Amino acid sequence: MTHVRNLAEIRLADAETVGGKAANLGEMIEAGYPVPNGFVMSRDGYWTALEEAGVRARVADLHASALANADDMQQLADACEQLPALVRSAGLTEELAADLTAAYRELGGSAPVAVGSSATGEDGAEASFAGMNASHTNVRGDHALAERVADCWTSPARKRPISPPIGMSGFGEALAHIRAVVFRRRGAPPHRQRRSR
């Protein structure tokens, strides 16, 4: 079973597994809006990577501890150092890497893409967390893409997203349920210089 899904196949009913951002993009595609081609690696793909690496329980324990003691700056700093390292140590399984590569090939292989997170609690009625998780543009190649997906997985473990009042307002679920969305870049060239006035 693949954990990578084309955005065009996704609807709001899929938000639990693909995140709110990906689900809304799927709805926009269905409605005819000009959304770039892309795909999402689901929450279950993330869980599978942690499970196969044997670190899922440790990640969950550390994350819960960080949220419970978010006003303890030293404990928070320690957790924010350990969590990304644990998630990074898991990396993508061979199956996930193959699924990611296959989906990337469908976008054009060496095409520049943007990679960002899609967590259920990222933007909603209760809170907004724009810019707090990793986003990467002009990503090219299989290896770079896999690295940027891993960056998205680790970004909710940074100090800012899990420190108060952010962690206490519901965003704490992101590390446990993170997904990665990949879009094909189009339109403006990757580098622009501002005109001096």
N, C-alpha and C positions, 0 to 999 in steps of 0.2 A: 504493500500500500504506500503510495507516494504521499509525502507530507508537503509537497510543493504544489500550489494550485494557481491557475491562471486567474487574474483579476476579473476577467469577463464572465467567469463561472460563479462568482461569489455574490451573495446577497446578504441583507441585514441579518437573516436567520443564522448566518454562519459566523457572526461576530464573536461568539464564545471561543471558537477555535482559531480564527484568523485575525481577531482584533477589530476595533471600531474603524480605524483608518481604512484598512483593506476592504471591509464590508461596505463602507460608504462609497469607496471608489468603484466597487462592483455595481452598486446601484446607479451611480452616475453613468457608467458605461451602458447599462441597460436603458437608461433614459436618453441616450444619444449624445451625451456631452463628450467633448474631445479630450478624453483621458489617454495619456501615453500607454502603450502596451506594457504589461508588467505581470508580476506574479508575487506570491507571498509564501514564505515558509511558515507553517502553522505552529501553534503552541505545542502540538504533539511531537513535532520534529525536534523542538528544543528539549522537551522532556525525555525523548528517546536518547538524545545525545548525552544528557546528564546521567540517565539510568545506565546506559551501556558503559559509561566511564566510572560508574560506582560512586558518583558524587552528589546525586540528587538529594538524598536525605541530609547530607552535610550542608548543602546550599540552603535548603529549607530551614534548617536549625539556625544557621548563622543569620539569615535574613530576618527570621522571627525575632531573634535576640536583638538585632540592630534596631528593629522597629519598636520593640518593647523598651529599649533603653536609649532612644534617640536623643535624649537630653544629656546623655553622658558622652561628651565629646571624644574622650579617649577610646571608649568601647566602640563608638561609631566609626572612628578612624581605623581601628583595628579590623572591624568587619568590612569596611569599604576597601581595605587592602587585600583581605583574604578572599572575599566573594568573587571579584573579577578573575583572580588567579585560578580559583576552582573551576569557574565556568570556562575559562580559556583552556585549562588543562583537558577538559572534555573534548572540545573541538567538534567538528562534524564527523559523524560516522561515515563509513565508505558509501553506504546507501544514500545518506543525505547529500553527500558531496556529488554523487552520480546524478541524483534528482535535480540538484541545483545546476549542475553543468548542462543537463539536458534542457532545462527550462531556459537557461541563458542562451543556448544554441538557437532556440526558437526565436529569440529576440535579435539574432544576428551574429552570435558568437563573440566577436571582438567589439561589439557596440558599446559605447560608453553608457553606463547606467548610474542611477542614483539609488542608494540603499538607505532605508530608514526603518524605525520601529513602528509597530502597530499593536499597542496594548489596550485592553478593554477599558481601563480606567484613565487612559491618557487624556482624553478630552470628552467632557460630558456635562451634565446639568450641575453636578456638584463642584467640579474643579477643572482647570485647564493647565496642562503642563507642556505647552508648546516650547520647543527648543531645549528641553532638559534631557532628552535622550539623543543618542548619536544619530547623525545624518551624514551621509557621504555622497559626494557628487563626482562625476568623471571617473568612475571605477571601470577598469578594463581588465579582462582576462579572468580565467577560472580561479586562479590562486588568490588574486586580489579580491574577487567577489566573495570567496569563502572567508577571507580575513575580515572583510567589512561586515558580513553577517555575524561573525563572532563578536565584533565590536558592538553591534546592536544588542546582542545578548548580554554583554557585560555592562552596558551603559546605565541601566537602572540601579546598579550597585554603587554608583558614584555617590559621594557624600551629599551632594545637593538634593537629588531626587528622594533620598530616604530620610533626610533630616527634618525636624519639625519646622513649620506645621505640615510640610508636604507629605511625609510618610503617614502622619496621623489622619490625613484627609482622604485616604482611600487609594493613593497611588502605590502603596506598598505591594499591591498584588502584581505589579509590573514584572518584577524579577521572576516571579513564579510562573508568569503567563506571557512572557515576551514573544513576539513574532517579528519577522523581518520582511519588509516589502521592498521589491526591486522594480524600478521603472526604467524604461528606455528613455534616454535623453533625446530631446528634439528641440528645434527652434534656435534660440540664441547660442552663439559659440561659447565654449567653456570659459574663456577668459576675456574680460572686457576691461578697458581702461576708462576711467572717468575723464571727461574733458575738463581741463582746468578753466576756471572762470576768472 
